[in-house]
Amino acid sequence: MDCEGLIKQWLGMSFEAVMPGCGGGKVLPSKDSRFGDWQCNDAMGIAKRAGKNPRDVAQAVIQALPVPELLEKVEIAGPGFINLTLSKRAIAAGVEAMTTDEHLGIAQKGQGECVVIDYSSPNVAKPMHIGHIRSTVIGNAIDRILRALGYDVIADNHLGDWGTQFGILIMGYRTFLTDEERENLTVDMLEKVYVKSYNATKENPKWLERCREELVHLQRGDKDNLAIWKRFIEISLHEFGRIYDRLGVRFDLYRGESYYQPSLEETVHLLKAKGLATQSDGAWIVDLKDKGLEIAIVQKRDGGFNYTTTDIATVRSRVAEFSPARIIYVTDERQQLHFKQFFDICKTLGACDKTQLQHIWFGLMRLPDATFSTRQGNVIKLETLLDEAATRARKIVDASHPDWPETERAALAEAIGIGAIKYADLSHDPATMIVFTWDKALALDGNSGPYLQYANARLNSLLEKYRQQVGQDPSTRPLQLQTDIEKTLALHLLQYPNTVQRAGDTCKPSILADYLYQLSQLYSSFYQSAPVLKAEPAVRDSRIRLCDAVSKVLRDGLSLLGIPTPERI
């Protein structure tokens, strides 16, 4: 039973009966139980526009149609608030229906619609660093949430695999590496070679010239240089894959900038033909000053192209191949101008008439002391961060469970460490800057990943004890709400589908994270005040069904955030 949907339907029809076309009927969960379980504030705004008394409008609305049986009480408060109190029977029926549904009541709003989401996007031949964590974690959570809403999601890892740096890198590869090093090539080695070769370009003009020649050979399809370049990509993808496996992240596509190179010339030609691109000082530009934006260069004086051109070509390619309803980009806040520019150009060009382009930007992650542990140059490698998380979590696990098998302790430490990092990110609104601290991230109490993982593990333990003691499946027991805390917990459960919907619509996984934290807090209050296994059988069975519902929602919600859920902690 969709209690919220039924309330909205009744109120909407009632408002329509009283004042046709007014559009009233929106409801919100009450923040204070004294004012019911749900509230509708529409009467006040509608009455003001119509020049009527809000309480009179509210009174007419609640009397227009018979009150549904699921409502125990309907009251008017203050200047015209409509407060609605659900019956415990209706709430229980709603929870039972939601938790037996394969989608946990989440409406498949996106069915039949394609969404492309572009996130993570590391550069080939460079180790992933801490700057990639937020794009990867936020992007993957949005990806998972949209799939839960029924969208056909295509997760595209748009790799930085083309550009002038590859001439520098190929030159360094040919010059500075031994045959043995080339045979056992790693991304770390490539990074060191690049730095060495780049520094040589600053000191030696002839070296720079030779780097440019290597780049030209690559761009013209030289067999040897193409083979070297492809090896760079192969090695990079292998090492990226290890990181993604640890993070539980997967992509449908790995398409780098190189994939779109053949269409760049055509893209600039279209911009010229539409009169959007004009020549300035030898370069081709799109003047966006009348839009309050800076000039965007689409072709440089030397004939080369840049990121703007590539991104326009990428949109054209994605629209032609997938016909997506949305293309979502997840990057840091520093790229806002770039996205405003190329979004505007795409719209003016007509490249995305039926596709919404959406930039989800996030604040940077900062550290109180500017470091996690060891530093490699000025970049903190992502693998270093993950290793540090697992190491710190391992100390907690070893102290709590020294008798557990080594393999189980190692797996648990990895799950807790990864979960801690992810939740520390996802519990914040993407647009906020994060100050990361290990103590807060790994805390077993408070708003943290380990706290939620521990709540899930406690639920698993309780449900397993019930199965062993009673020999019944908790999910088959009847739910009968008796106490206020039971009702409050069940009401919160009913908000889960709408919460996932809001998180997907806004691309803010933090909405879901906040909901799950509140759920865990409510469950803790319930567990402390309401005996479960020691209660008399009828009460015990009802409460275990409520616990089973909490377990299902908590586990599902954490999976949508990409956070591991160990069976025991």
Secondary structure, 3 states (H helix, E strand, C coil): CCHHHHHHHHHHHHHHHHCCCCCCCCCEECCCHHHCCEEECHHHHHHHHHCCCHHHHHHHHHHHCCCCCCEEEEEEECCCEEEEEECHHHHHHHHHHHHHCCCCCCCCCCCCCEEEEECCCCECCCCCEHHHHHHHHHHHHHHHHHHHCCCEEEEEECCECCCCHHHHHHHHHHHHCCHHHHHCCCHHHHHHHHHHHHHHHHHCHHHHHHHHHHHHHHHCCCHHHHHHHHHHHHHHHHHHHHHHHHHCCCCCEECCHHHHHHHHHHHHHHHHHCCCEEEECCEEEECCHHHCCCCEEEECCCCCCCHHHHHHHHHHHHHHHHCCCEEEEEEEHHHHHHHHHHHHHHHHHCCCCCCEEEEEEECCEECCCCCCCCCECCECEHHHHHHHHHHHHHHHHHHHCCCCCHHHHHHHHHHHHHHHHHHHHHCCCCCCCEECCHHHHCCCCCCCHHHHHHHHHHHHHHHHHHHHHHCCCHHHCCCCCCCHHHHHHHHHHHCHHHHHHHHHHHCCHHHHHHHHHHHHHHHHHHHHHCCCCCCCHHHHHHHHHHHHHHHHHHHHHHHHCCCCCCCCC
